[in-house]
Amino acid sequence: MSAKPSLFKRIVKLIWNLVNGTRKLLLNLFFFGFLLIFIFALTSEDTIEIESGSALVLDLSGVVVEQKRPVDPFEAAMKSGRSNGDGEILLADILDVIDNAASDRRISALILDVGHLKWTGISKLQTIGDALVRFKKSGKPIIANGNWYGQNQYFLASFADTIYLNPQGSVEIEGLSRYRQYYKSALDKLKIKAHVFRVGTFKSAVEPYLRDDMSDAAKAANKALLDDIWLSYQQTVSHNRGIEASDLMLSGQRYLVELDKAKGNGADMAVNLGLVDKLASAEEFRLSMVELVGEQAKGDSYKHIGFADYQSLVASHPTLNLQDTVGIVVAKGNILNGNQPAGQIGGESTAQLLRDARFDDQVKAVVMRVDSPGGSAFASEQIRQEVIALKAAGKPVVVSMGSYAASGGYWISASADYILATPTTLTGSIGIFGMVTTFEDSLAHLGIHTDGVATSEWSSFSSTKGLNEELKAVIQRHIERGYYDFISLVANERGMSLDEVDAIAQGRVWSGVKAKQLGLVDELGDLDNAVAKAAELAELDKFDTKVIEQELSAQEQLIQAMFAQAVSYLPQSQLQNSVLQDVFMQLESAINEFSSFDDPNNLYLYCDTCNI
């Protein structure tokens, strides 16, 4: 009998040794394999050279952002591949590359290759377009080339002197829309109660839980906002291309007429309408560029250098600031509590950056670049308090609004000395809401009930038990107070009466142009204008600029550098073009967006319209 346990132990030990040995083997293979890739990347890296007369290929792949998020190295490895379009491109890097190329004698032309550019706010696209206009002043041509142009891609392409399109391609201009899903009937069928508390006629973030369709007020506000943004788009593109706005957005009937004229070929129709200048296959475009800038000394392509390689050559290195400085703090993303990584806003972490600027003797003024739809009311106030402290320290604060600075994004902006927005910035959304979901009816339907005792009616609350009328009234009262605080803040900081603010608040979102007319912002302009204004308020004649941001630890810098070198040598991900993967990623993003909200009072200043 004693032999059986001994035999069992030996078998278990054998299995464990096998599993453990396999684990160690795999880990060692991964480690040493990665180490070899890294060494190979370092030792085989060719020196980047630019042939005289080369074209700069602005091959933008991914999403243009104000500030990059830290990338998990293992996630980067799993999604490896140079042009999968999943990455982030820093707006400042694009502007630096374009401006440097304008004065670089080695660069003779700029080629726009934006086929892999993902959704990017029109405000950022306009900023890139302004840089392209500056490039044109050098006398160097801009050429756009694409197999297909979507709305975002075509906006940038319109700044080119010549637009090429593949003969089998098309230009798809669809306009803007705002549609969403509504869940009231589904919640009713599941017997789930959504207790919503809000103030503001146009605060529509919670409408999907209360209705099965968009309210008339939300439709009116959304239509007016879309019309403003689309007017700016049409005016810019029509001016760039020298065409009528009516040729940009065709009615269904005219589209068919123009398509028939082109014998059903979308590319020919684009030429007929003046949307593009020439049709060319990849080979025909290559030959045209060889004729324009010459052939490479090595290889059979035209002389050129890509965006990433050129950016690595001209990237500005950290310099020692020896004079007065305008500090730039980026507030990008949803406003969350606590400490958040770079590329997101944290009540503690973003406040700390502003505090760093306050105690830096060289920083004489601060520009806060806000690109946020809002989030936690508590975290928003933490950040605003640091803005007040900066002003009290005698350092002017100027806000530069990006694609959106609404709701909580406007809250953290309101106390600045001066506010600038772009014409297409989405801002306002001055309102507040809260929501508590309870499941007492759905659980009861399944035969599950909640019962017990408590020392007070407050401690007895449970999502499985429901809300009593007194608790509902208390929550609503807090929401109303939050709204009053919001409009009082805006009235005090913007020199308006409560009634004036209330009339333009109610959760309504405005374009930058309308916000300027309504007094919510002081001036229309970009980040450069904001920096100049901050220097003016601080009475600085000569000054440096410095981005005040979270610093990576030595370990994080090493890991990022290693993977930056090695990732291009790893095999392409086989999932990068999966439609199903895109769907799951969108779903995950939506879930993470709302599940991450963690306001201690469950009060949110959030603009749901800002994903237009």
N, C-alpha and C positions, 0 to 999 in steps of 0.2 A: 504493500500500500504506500510506503514512503517513497518508492521509486517514481511514482506517477507525478507528484508535485515537483520532484527534482527534474524530471524530463520536461514538464511543462515550463519550468523556469528557464531551462536551457533553450527551449524553442522560442519563448518570449524574448530572451536575451539575444538570440540569433537574429530574430526579426528586427529588434531594436537596433542592433549593430548594423544591419543591412540598411535600414531606413536612415540612421544617423550618418552612415558612411556615404550614402547617396546624397544626403543633404549637404554634407561638407564638400563632396565632389562638385555638385552643382554651384555652390557658392564660390568655390575656388575657380571653377571655369569661368563664371561670370566676372569675378574680380580681376583675374589675370587677363581674361579676354578684353575687358574694358580698359585695363591698364595698357595693353598692347595697342589698342585703338587710339588711346590718348597719346602714347609715345609716337605712334605713326603720324598722328595729326600734327604734332609739334615738329617732328623732324622732316616731314614731307611738305610742309607749307611753303608754297612758292611766294616769292616777293611780288607784291602787286605792283604792276607798272601800268602807266597810262601812255599809250602812243599819242603823239601829237596829232591833233585834229579829231580825236575820238568823240563818239557820241555818248552822252550819259543816258543809260537806260533806267528810267524811274519805274522799276518793276515792283509795284506795291502789292504785297500779298498779305492779307489779314485785315485786321481792324485798326484804324488810326485812333490812338488814345492820347490823353494828356500825360498819363503816368502809367508805367508798366507795373503789372503785378508780379510778385516773385513766382518763378516757375519751379515746380517740383522736378528735380532732375530725372527721377525715374519715370514720371509722367511724360517728360520731354522725350525720353528715350523711346517710350512706347508709341509716341506720336511722331516719331522722327520722319524727316523728309523736308526738303528745302522749300517746296512751293505748295504746301497743302492748304495754305490760306487760313490756318487756325491760329496763327500768331498775332502778336500786337506790334504795331509800328508806332514809335514815339513821334508825335507831331513835330516836336522841336527838332528831331533828327532830319525829318523831311525838309523843313524850312532851311536848316543849316546846309544841307546838301545842295538844294536849289540855288541858294544865295552864293555859296562858294563856287558852284559851277559857272555862274554868270560872269565871274571875274577870273576864272581859271583859263589861261591861254591854251591849255591842252584840250579843253572841251570846246567842240565846235557846234554841237547841236544837243538837244534834249529830246529823248524819245519816251513817250508815255505808254507804258504797258500795264494797264490797270485791270486786266481780265480777272485777276484773283483778289481784287479789292472787295472786302466784305462791307456790310452795312456800316456807314459812318455818317454822323450828323452833318447836315448841310453847312453848319457854322464852321466846322473843321475843314470841309471841302472848300469853302469860300476862302479860308485863310491860306490853304495851299494854292488856290487859284490866284490870290493876290501875289504870292511869291512867284508864280509863273508869269504874271504880268511884269514883275520886276525883272525877271530873267529876259523877257523879250526886249527890254530896253538895251540889252547888251548887243542887240543885232543878230543874235544867234537864233536859228529857227527851232520851233517846237513841233514835233511830229507825233501824232497819236496813232497807234496801231492796235487793232483788236479783231478777234473772231466774232465778237458780239459785244454790244454795249448795253448794259442795264442803265437804270436812271442815275445811280450814283456815279458809275463809270463815265457815262456820257457827260455829266456835269463837268468833270475834270477835263475830258477830251475836248470840250468846247473851247477851252483856252488855247488849244493848239493852232498853229498856222495851217496845218494840213492834217486831215483825218483820213486814215486808211481803214478799210473794212474788208474782211474776207468775203469773196463773192457769194459764199453760202451763209453769210452771217446776217445780222439784223440789228436794228436799234429799237429798243423797247422802252418807250416812254409811257408810263401808265398813270401818272399823277399820284396823289396821296390819298390814303384812306385810313379810317379808324374803325375797325371791327373787333369784337371780342365775344367771348362766350358768357352766357348767363345761366345761373344754376338754380333759380328759385324752385322750379318744378321738380328738378332732381332732388333737391333738399327736402321738398314736401313729400316726395315718394319714399325717401329714406327716413322721414320723420325726424330730420335734424333741424334744430332751431338755431338760426343765426341772429343773435341779438346785436343790432347795429346802433351805434351812437355817433352822431356827426353834427356838425354845424356847417352850413354852406350849401346854397342851392346847387352849385356846380361841382361839389365834392363828390365825384362819381366813382371813386375807387371801390366803394362798397355796393354799388348798384347791382353787380352780378348776383349778390346774395339776397337781394330784395325784389328783383324783377326778372322778367324773361326777355326784356328788350331795353334798349337805350331810352332814357327819358327825353322828353322834348327839350328840356333845359340843356342836357348834356349834348344832344344833337346840335343845337344852335351854337353852343360854345365851341364844340369840336369843328363844326363846319367853318366858323369864322376864323379859327386858328389855322386850319388847313389851307384856307383861301389865302391867308397872309403869307404862309411859308411857300405855297406854290407860286404866288405872284412873284416873290423874290427869285425863285428858281427860273421861272419863265423869262423874267426881265434880264437876268444874267446871261442865260444861254442864248436868248434872241439877240442880245447885243453882241455877244462873242461871235456868233455865226452870221450876223447880218440878215436874219430871217424874221418873218412875222411870227408872233406867238401862236397864231392859228395854224401855222405849219408844224409847230412843235407838238401840240396836242390835238389830234384829229378826232372828229366825231366818228361814230361807227359808220355812218353813210359815206363820209368823205374818205375814210380809210379804205373802204371797198373800192371806191372810184380810183384812188391812187394806186391801189394794189393791182387793179385791172390794167391801168396804164403801164405798169411795170411787168405785165404778163405773169402776175403771181409771185414775182421774185422780190423778197423783202429788201435785199441789198440794193437792187436797182431803184426801188422806191425811195430808199434813204438818200441816194444820190440825187434823184429827181427833186426831192424836197429840200435839198441843200444841207441835210444833216451830216453828210460825209462828203469828202472830195474825190476819193479814188477807191476803186475796188482792186485788191491785190491778194494773191495767194502768198503763203509764207515765202516761197522762192522768189516771187516777183517783188515782194517787199525787201528781201535781202539784197537783190540786185539793185533796187532803187537806193538803198542805203550805202551800198558799195560805191555807187556813182556819186552819192552826196559827200561821204566822209572818207572813202577809200577802203581798201581791203586790209585785213589784219596781216601783220608780218608772219604770224603763225596761225594756221587754220584757214578756213574758207569763208569766215563770216566777215562782216564789216567791222571797222575799228570801233570798239565800244568798251564801256565798263559799267557793271551793274550797280544798283543802288547800294547794296550791302558792302561791296568792296570799296566803293568810293567813300561811303560814310566812314569806314574804318580808317581811311587815309586822312579825312578832314575833321574827324571827331575832335571836339575841343577837349583838351585835358584840363583837369582841375588846376586852377591857378591860385596863387596866394593873393588874396585881396588886400591891397595896400592902401585903399582909400575908402571913402564912404560907400555904403552898399545898399541897394534896394533888394530886400529878400523876397523870394517868391515861394509861397506855400501852395501846393496843389491839393485841393479837396475834391477828389473824384470818386464817384460811386455812391452806393446807398450809405446813409448815415447810421452807423451801428454803435453800440455801447462798448466801452472798454478799449483795449489796445487791438488795433487791426493792422495787418501787413500793408506795405506800400501798395498803392493802387486802389486802396479802399479808405473810407473815412471812419475813424474811431473817435468816440467822445474823448477818451483819454489820449490816444496817440496823436490825433490832429491838434488837440489843445496843447500838447507838449511841443509840437513843432512851432506853434505860435509863441509859446513861452520861450523856446530857444531863441527865437528872433528878438524877443523883448530883452533878454539878458545878453545879447550879442552887441557889444558897444559899436562895432562897425556898421551894423544894420541900422539905418536911419529912417527907413520906411519899409512897408510891407505890401506886396500885392498878393492877394489870395485869389487863386484861380479856381473858381467854383464850377464844377461839372457834375451836378448831383440832382436827382429827383427828390431827395429828402430821405426821411426814415424816422428814427427815434426822436421824439420831442425832447427827451431828457439830454441825449447826447448833443443835439443841436444847440441847446442852451449852454452846455459846457463849453462848446467851441465859441459861441458868441461872447461869453464872459471873458474869454482870452482876447477877443478882438477889443473889448472895452478896456481891458488891462493894457493892451498895446497903446491905445489912444491916450490913456492916462499917463503912460510913460513918455508921452510926447512924440510918439512915432506914428505918422499918418498911415492909415490902412485904406487901400484901394481894392475894390473887388473887380475882377475881370470874369465875366460870365461866359462859359463855353456853350456847348450845345443846349444845356439846360441848367437852370439854377432856380428850381421851383420848390414850393412848399418848404420843407426843412432847408433846402438849398437857398431859399430866399431868406429864411430866418437867420442863418449864419451870415448872410450878406447885409442885412438891413442896417446894422450899426456901423458900417464902414463910413469913412469920410466921403467917399465918392464911389459910384457904381457905374461900370461900363458893361454894355451887352452888345452882341452882334445883332444885326437886323432879324436874324432867324433864331435867336436864342428863345427857348421856351422858359418863361419865368412866371412869377405870381403864384397861383395855386394856393392862395392864402386861406387855409381852412384846416380842419383837424377832424380825425375820426378815431373810433375805437370799435372793436368787434369781439364778442365772446360767443363761441359756439358751444351749444349744450346738446346732449344726446339722450335725455331722459325718455322721450317718446319712442325713439328707435330702439333703445334697450328694453323698454317695457313691452314693445311689440314682440321681442324675442323672449319675453318672460324673465327679464333681468330687472331687478328693482334695487333702489338704494335707500337705506334707512339707517338711523343711528342717533346719537346724541351729540350735543355741542354746548359750549359754555356761552355762546352768543350766536346771533343770527348771521354775523359776518363769518365766523369760523365754520359755519355749516355749509358754505358755498362749495359746490362741486359741479364739474361739467356733466356729471351723470345725474345731477339732481335738479338743475335748472336755476333760474334767477327769480327772486321774489320782486315785487313791485318797488319796494323801498331801495333795494340794491340797484335796480334799473335807474331809478330817479337819481341816486347818488352818482352813478357813472355818467349819466347825461349831464348832471350839474358840473362835473369835472371837465367834460368836453366843452361845455359852454364857456366855462372859465378859461380853458385853454384857447378858445377862439378869441375871447375878449382880450387875453394877453397878447395874442398875435396881432390883432388889428391895432391895439394900443401901442405895441412896439413899433409897427410901421408908421402909425400916425405921428408918434413922437420923433422918430428918426428922419422921416421924410417931410416934416412940417405940414402935416395935413390934419383935418379933423377926423374924428372917429366915423362920422357919417360918410365922409368922402372915401375913406379906406374901405368901409363896409360895402359901399356901392361897387367897388372894383375888386373886392375880395370874393367871399362866398365860394372859395375853392376854384375860381375860374383861372385858366391858364392863358397867358398873353404872349404874343410874339415880342421880340425886342423892340421893334418899331412902335407897337402899341404901348408897351411898357414905358418907353421914353415919353410918349404923348401923355400918359396917365400920371407921370411923375414917379414911377417905381424905380426907374434908373435915371442917371444924370446925362449919359452920353452914349452914343453908338461908337464902338471901336473895338479893337482887338487887344491882345496881350501887350504888344509894343506900346500902344496908346496908354494902357493902364500903367506900365512902368514909367513912361514919361510923365504922367500925371502924378504918380507917387513921388518922383524926384522933384517935381515942381512944388508940391505941397511941403516937402521937406527942405525946400530951398537949396537943392543940390545942383551945382554947375557941372561937376565931374563926378562920376560914380561908376561903380561896378554893379553887376547883378549876380545873385547867387541863389540857386534853388536850395531851399532848406528842406531836407528829406531824411527819412530814416536811413541809417547806414547799415549795410550788411556786415555781419561779423566776418572775421578772417576766414573761418571755416566755410561760411556761406559763399564768400567771394571765390574761394578755391573750388568749391563744388560747381558753381555757376561757370567759372572759367573752363574747368575741365570738360563739362558737357557742351559748352559753346564750341569748343574745339572738336570734340569727338562726335557730336550728334550727326554731323553731315556725312560721317563715314558709316553710320549704322544703316541697316536696310530700311527701305521705305515701308511704312505701315500699310498693310493690306486693307485697313478699315477706313482710311481717310476719306474715301469717296462714297461711303455707305450712306444711302438715304435713311435707312433705319437708324444708323448711328446719329445722324443729324437730328432726327425726331427725338431720340432719347436725350440728346444734349440739350435741346430746347426745353424739354419737359423738366430735366434736372435743373436747368437754370431758373425756370419759373418757380419750382418748389423751393430751391435754395434762397431765392430772393425774399420770399415771404416767411419761410421758416426761420431765417436768420434774424428777423426783427425781434428785439428783446428789450423793449422799453420797460423799465420797472413799473411804470404807471399804466402800461398798455395804451399810451397815447402816441399817435403817429402823425407826422407832418409829411405826407407822401403824395407825389404827383404821379398818378397812374397814366396820364396822357403823354408823359414824356418819352415814351418809346415810339413815337411817330417817326 
